[in-house]
Amino acid sequence: MCVASKNSAIVLFSGGLDSTTTLAIADKNSSDLIALTLNYSQKHHFEIEASKKIIKKYKNVCHVIFDVDLAKIGGSALTDDSIKVPESETTKGIPITYVPARNTIFLSIAAAYAEKNNIKDIYIGVNSIDYSGYPDCREEFIKSFEETINLGTKRGVEGKSIKIHTPLIHLKKSEIISEGIKLDVDYSLTLSCYEPSLSGEACGKCDSCHYRKEGFRDAKISDPTIYKK
């Protein structure tokens, strides 16, 4: 059970590159953190395992793994066994790796946790520059959702608003990586790949691997990711 203080914050934390950088930024700004990892029945478990390894470094962080079965909805290459993860996205528009309403669901759970624990700050590592074009990673979505939760929660209507922080929203992937290095993030522990091997090696071909590799290259930082040979 996590015990929140008046300076606590919640971080949506997947164990990926962006969310780990966001965790490091939040750790710098808050005295106590609740890292909320959503186990949403994605095809592989490596994100969850990565989050457990990373969190050991942060002594003032309480880790919560919350189960929500988005495979029952399906409709995404990340949750639906009948849909293959593409090696590279060549079609225009929203890619098949988009999980229907994922960040809406995740932020709703985070908001409920925040209200129950009297927490006013939520951090999420969405990015609207080097990303796959998901609609729930855009700044206008975050602003709209923040307004919605403050209209629809007891805390919000009593004047104790909840703030959603998006420190990476306008950063290139290379800038995110450079910021993380300054904060001593160990990117070798993070996982970005949509379809890793059974031993956890990144495929090196999916959209997420593409942005990750490009980010390390542009930042002129050695990529610690283990890719399939």
Contacts in CASP RR format, 6 or more apart in sequence:
PFRMAT RR
TARGET T0000
AUTHOR 0000-0000-0000
METHOD contacts of the structure
MODEL  1
MCVASKNSAIVLFSGGLDSTTTLAIADKNSSDLIALTLNYSQKHHFEIEA
SKKIIKKYKNVCHVIFDVDLAKIGGSALTDDSIKVPESETTKGIPITYVP
ARNTIFLSIAAAYAEKNNIKDIYIGVNSIDYSGYPDCREEFIKSFEETIN
LGTKRGVEGKSIKIHTPLIHLKKSEIISEGIKLDVDYSLTLSCYEPSLSG
EACGKCDSCHYRKEGFRDAKISDPTIYKK
2 34 0 8 1.000
2 62 0 8 1.000
2 64 0 8 1.000
2 117 0 8 1.000
3 62 0 8 1.000
4 32 0 8 1.000
4 34 0 8 1.000
4 117 0 8 1.000
4 118 0 8 1.000
4 119 0 8 1.000
5 31 0 8 1.000
5 32 0 8 1.000
6 118 0 8 1.000
7 30 0 8 1.000
7 31 0 8 1.000
7 32 0 8 1.000
8 30 0 8 1.000
8 31 0 8 1.000
8 32 0 8 1.000
8 33 0 8 1.000
8 34 0 8 1.000
8 117 0 8 1.000
8 119 0 8 1.000
8 121 0 8 1.000
9 26 0 8 1.000
9 29 0 8 1.000
9 30 0 8 1.000
9 32 0 8 1.000
9 33 0 8 1.000
9 34 0 8 1.000
9 119 0 8 1.000
9 121 0 8 1.000
9 122 0 8 1.000
9 123 0 8 1.000
9 165 0 8 1.000
10 33 0 8 1.000
10 34 0 8 1.000
10 36 0 8 1.000
10 110 0 8 1.000
10 113 0 8 1.000
10 114 0 8 1.000
10 119 0 8 1.000
10 121 0 8 1.000
10 122 0 8 1.000
10 123 0 8 1.000
11 19 0 8 1.000
11 22 0 8 1.000
11 23 0 8 1.000
11 26 0 8 1.000
11 33 0 8 1.000
11 34 0 8 1.000
11 35 0 8 1.000
11 36 0 8 1.000
11 61 0 8 1.000
11 122 0 8 1.000
11 123 0 8 1.000
11 124 0 8 1.000
12 19 0 8 1.000
12 22 0 8 1.000
12 36 0 8 1.000
12 38 0 8 1.000
12 106 0 8 1.000
12 107 0 8 1.000
12 110 0 8 1.000
12 122 0 8 1.000
12 123 0 8 1.000
12 124 0 8 1.000
12 125 0 8 1.000
13 19 0 8 1.000
13 20 0 8 1.000
13 22 0 8 1.000
13 23 0 8 1.000
13 35 0 8 1.000
13 36 0 8 1.000
13 37 0 8 1.000
13 51 0 8 1.000
13 55 0 8 1.000
13 63 0 8 1.000
14 37 0 8 1.000
14 38 0 8 1.000
14 47 0 8 1.000
14 51 0 8 1.000
15 37 0 8 1.000
15 47 0 8 1.000
15 50 0 8 1.000
15 51 0 8 1.000
15 54 0 8 1.000
15 189 0 8 1.000
15 190 0 8 1.000
15 191 0 8 1.000
16 47 0 8 1.000
16 50 0 8 1.000
16 51 0 8 1.000
16 190 0 8 1.000
16 191 0 8 1.000
16 192 0 8 1.000
17 173 0 8 1.000
17 176 0 8 1.000
17 177 0 8 1.000
17 187 0 8 1.000
17 190 0 8 1.000
17 192 0 8 1.000
17 212 0 8 1.000
18 125 0 8 1.000
18 126 0 8 1.000
18 127 0 8 1.000
18 168 0 8 1.000
18 176 0 8 1.000
19 124 0 8 1.000
19 125 0 8 1.000
20 54 0 8 1.000
20 185 0 8 1.000
20 187 0 8 1.000
20 189 0 8 1.000
20 190 0 8 1.000
21 125 0 8 1.000
21 168 0 8 1.000
21 176 0 8 1.000
21 177 0 8 1.000
21 179 0 8 1.000
21 180 0 8 1.000
21 183 0 8 1.000
21 185 0 8 1.000
22 123 0 8 1.000
22 124 0 8 1.000
22 125 0 8 1.000
22 167 0 8 1.000
22 168 0 8 1.000
23 33 0 8 1.000
23 35 0 8 1.000
23 54 0 8 1.000
23 58 0 8 1.000
23 61 0 8 1.000
23 123 0 8 1.000
24 180 0 8 1.000
24 183 0 8 1.000
24 184 0 8 1.000
24 185 0 8 1.000
25 123 0 8 1.000
25 167 0 8 1.000
25 179 0 8 1.000
25 183 0 8 1.000
26 33 0 8 1.000
26 121 0 8 1.000
26 123 0 8 1.000
26 165 0 8 1.000
26 167 0 8 1.000
27 33 0 8 1.000
27 58 0 8 1.000
27 60 0 8 1.000
27 61 0 8 1.000
27 183 0 8 1.000
28 183 0 8 1.000
30 121 0 8 1.000
31 60 0 8 1.000
32 60 0 8 1.000
32 61 0 8 1.000
32 62 0 8 1.000
33 58 0 8 1.000
33 60 0 8 1.000
33 61 0 8 1.000
33 62 0 8 1.000
34 61 0 8 1.000
34 62 0 8 1.000
34 64 0 8 1.000
34 113 0 8 1.000
34 117 0 8 1.000
34 119 0 8 1.000
35 51 0 8 1.000
35 55 0 8 1.000
35 58 0 8 1.000
35 61 0 8 1.000
35 62 0 8 1.000
35 63 0 8 1.000
35 64 0 8 1.000
36 64 0 8 1.000
36 66 0 8 1.000
36 109 0 8 1.000
36 110 0 8 1.000
36 113 0 8 1.000
37 47 0 8 1.000
37 48 0 8 1.000
37 51 0 8 1.000
37 63 0 8 1.000
37 64 0 8 1.000
37 65 0 8 1.000
37 66 0 8 1.000
38 66 0 8 1.000
38 68 0 8 1.000
38 105 0 8 1.000
38 106 0 8 1.000
38 109 0 8 1.000
39 48 0 8 1.000
39 65 0 8 1.000
39 66 0 8 1.000
39 67 0 8 1.000
39 68 0 8 1.000
40 68 0 8 1.000
40 69 0 8 1.000
40 70 0 8 1.000
40 71 0 8 1.000
40 79 0 8 1.000
40 99 0 8 1.000
40 102 0 8 1.000
40 105 0 8 1.000
41 68 0 8 1.000
41 69 0 8 1.000
41 70 0 8 1.000
41 71 0 8 1.000
41 72 0 8 1.000
41 79 0 8 1.000
42 70 0 8 1.000
42 71 0 8 1.000
42 78 0 8 1.000
42 79 0 8 1.000
43 78 0 8 1.000
43 79 0 8 1.000
43 81 0 8 1.000
43 195 0 8 1.000
44 195 0 8 1.000
44 196 0 8 1.000
44 200 0 8 1.000
46 191 0 8 1.000
46 193 0 8 1.000
46 196 0 8 1.000
46 200 0 8 1.000
47 191 0 8 1.000
48 65 0 8 1.000
50 189 0 8 1.000
50 190 0 8 1.000
50 191 0 8 1.000
51 63 0 8 1.000
51 65 0 8 1.000
52 63 0 8 1.000
53 189 0 8 1.000
54 186 0 8 1.000
54 189 0 8 1.000
54 190 0 8 1.000
55 61 0 8 1.000
55 63 0 8 1.000
57 186 0 8 1.000
64 113 0 8 1.000
66 109 0 8 1.000
68 105 0 8 1.000
68 109 0 8 1.000
70 76 0 8 1.000
70 79 0 8 1.000
70 99 0 8 1.000
70 100 0 8 1.000
70 102 0 8 1.000
70 105 0 8 1.000
71 79 0 8 1.000
71 80 0 8 1.000
73 79 0 8 1.000
73 100 0 8 1.000
74 80 0 8 1.000
74 99 0 8 1.000
74 100 0 8 1.000
75 83 0 8 1.000
75 99 0 8 1.000
75 100 0 8 1.000
76 83 0 8 1.000
76 96 0 8 1.000
76 97 0 8 1.000
76 98 0 8 1.000
76 99 0 8 1.000
76 100 0 8 1.000
77 83 0 8 1.000
77 84 0 8 1.000
77 85 0 8 1.000
77 86 0 8 1.000
77 96 0 8 1.000
77 97 0 8 1.000
77 194 0 8 1.000
78 85 0 8 1.000
78 97 0 8 1.000
78 99 0 8 1.000
78 194 0 8 1.000
79 99 0 8 1.000
83 96 0 8 1.000
85 96 0 8 1.000
85 97 0 8 1.000
85 194 0 8 1.000
85 195 0 8 1.000
85 203 0 8 1.000
85 206 0 8 1.000
86 95 0 8 1.000
86 96 0 8 1.000
86 97 0 8 1.000
86 206 0 8 1.000
86 207 0 8 1.000
87 203 0 8 1.000
87 205 0 8 1.000
87 206 0 8 1.000
88 205 0 8 1.000
88 206 0 8 1.000
88 207 0 8 1.000
88 210 0 8 1.000
89 95 0 8 1.000
89 96 0 8 1.000
89 97 0 8 1.000
89 132 0 8 1.000
89 207 0 8 1.000
93 133 0 8 1.000
94 133 0 8 1.000
94 134 0 8 1.000
94 135 0 8 1.000
95 132 0 8 1.000
95 133 0 8 1.000
95 134 0 8 1.000
95 207 0 8 1.000
97 132 0 8 1.000
97 194 0 8 1.000
97 206 0 8 1.000
97 207 0 8 1.000
97 208 0 8 1.000
98 132 0 8 1.000
98 133 0 8 1.000
98 134 0 8 1.000
98 135 0 8 1.000
101 136 0 8 1.000
102 136 0 8 1.000
103 124 0 8 1.000
103 126 0 8 1.000
103 134 0 8 1.000
103 136 0 8 1.000
103 137 0 8 1.000
103 141 0 8 1.000
104 136 0 8 1.000
104 145 0 8 1.000
106 124 0 8 1.000
107 122 0 8 1.000
107 124 0 8 1.000
107 145 0 8 1.000
107 149 0 8 1.000
107 164 0 8 1.000
108 149 0 8 1.000
110 122 0 8 1.000
110 124 0 8 1.000
111 122 0 8 1.000
111 149 0 8 1.000
111 153 0 8 1.000
111 162 0 8 1.000
113 119 0 8 1.000
114 120 0 8 1.000
114 121 0 8 1.000
114 122 0 8 1.000
114 155 0 8 1.000
114 162 0 8 1.000
115 153 0 8 1.000
115 154 0 8 1.000
115 155 0 8 1.000
115 162 0 8 1.000
118 155 0 8 1.000
118 160 0 8 1.000
119 162 0 8 1.000
120 160 0 8 1.000
120 161 0 8 1.000
120 162 0 8 1.000
120 163 0 8 1.000
121 162 0 8 1.000
121 163 0 8 1.000
121 165 0 8 1.000
122 162 0 8 1.000
122 163 0 8 1.000
122 164 0 8 1.000
122 165 0 8 1.000
123 164 0 8 1.000
123 165 0 8 1.000
123 166 0 8 1.000
123 167 0 8 1.000
124 142 0 8 1.000
124 164 0 8 1.000
124 165 0 8 1.000
124 166 0 8 1.000
125 166 0 8 1.000
125 167 0 8 1.000
125 168 0 8 1.000
125 169 0 8 1.000
126 136 0 8 1.000
126 137 0 8 1.000
126 138 0 8 1.000
126 142 0 8 1.000
126 166 0 8 1.000
126 168 0 8 1.000
126 169 0 8 1.000
127 137 0 8 1.000
127 168 0 8 1.000
127 169 0 8 1.000
127 171 0 8 1.000
127 173 0 8 1.000
127 176 0 8 1.000
128 137 0 8 1.000
128 138 0 8 1.000
128 139 0 8 1.000
128 169 0 8 1.000
128 170 0 8 1.000
129 170 0 8 1.000
129 171 0 8 1.000
129 172 0 8 1.000
129 173 0 8 1.000
130 172 0 8 1.000
130 173 0 8 1.000
130 174 0 8 1.000
130 211 0 8 1.000
130 214 0 8 1.000
130 215 0 8 1.000
131 137 0 8 1.000
131 211 0 8 1.000
132 207 0 8 1.000
132 208 0 8 1.000
132 211 0 8 1.000
135 141 0 8 1.000
139 166 0 8 1.000
139 169 0 8 1.000
139 170 0 8 1.000
142 164 0 8 1.000
142 166 0 8 1.000
142 169 0 8 1.000
145 164 0 8 1.000
146 162 0 8 1.000
146 163 0 8 1.000
146 164 0 8 1.000
149 156 0 8 1.000
149 162 0 8 1.000
150 156 0 8 1.000
150 157 0 8 1.000
150 161 0 8 1.000
150 162 0 8 1.000
151 157 0 8 1.000
153 162 0 8 1.000
155 161 0 8 1.000
155 162 0 8 1.000
156 162 0 8 1.000
168 176 0 8 1.000
171 179 0 8 1.000
172 215 0 8 1.000
172 218 0 8 1.000
173 211 0 8 1.000
173 212 0 8 1.000
173 214 0 8 1.000
173 215 0 8 1.000
173 218 0 8 1.000
173 219 0 8 1.000
174 214 0 8 1.000
174 215 0 8 1.000
174 216 0 8 1.000
174 217 0 8 1.000
174 218 0 8 1.000
174 219 0 8 1.000
175 219 0 8 1.000
176 215 0 8 1.000
177 187 0 8 1.000
177 215 0 8 1.000
177 216 0 8 1.000
177 219 0 8 1.000
177 221 0 8 1.000
178 219 0 8 1.000
178 221 0 8 1.000
180 187 0 8 1.000
181 187 0 8 1.000
181 219 0 8 1.000
181 221 0 8 1.000
187 224 0 8 1.000
187 225 0 8 1.000
188 224 0 8 1.000
188 225 0 8 1.000
191 200 0 8 1.000
191 202 0 8 1.000
192 202 0 8 1.000
192 208 0 8 1.000
192 209 0 8 1.000
192 211 0 8 1.000
192 212 0 8 1.000
192 225 0 8 1.000
193 200 0 8 1.000
193 202 0 8 1.000
193 203 0 8 1.000
193 204 0 8 1.000
193 206 0 8 1.000
193 208 0 8 1.000
193 209 0 8 1.000
193 212 0 8 1.000
194 203 0 8 1.000
194 206 0 8 1.000
194 207 0 8 1.000
194 208 0 8 1.000
194 209 0 8 1.000
195 203 0 8 1.000
195 206 0 8 1.000
196 202 0 8 1.000
196 203 0 8 1.000
197 203 0 8 1.000
197 228 0 8 1.000
200 226 0 8 1.000
201 226 0 8 1.000
201 227 0 8 1.000
201 228 0 8 1.000
202 209 0 8 1.000
202 212 0 8 1.000
202 225 0 8 1.000
202 226 0 8 1.000
202 227 0 8 1.000
202 228 0 8 1.000
203 209 0 8 1.000
203 227 0 8 1.000
203 228 0 8 1.000
204 210 0 8 1.000
204 213 0 8 1.000
204 227 0 8 1.000
204 228 0 8 1.000
209 225 0 8 1.000
209 227 0 8 1.000
212 223 0 8 1.000
212 225 0 8 1.000
213 223 0 8 1.000
213 225 0 8 1.000
216 222 0 8 1.000
216 223 0 8 1.000
216 225 0 8 1.000
217 223 0 8 1.000
END
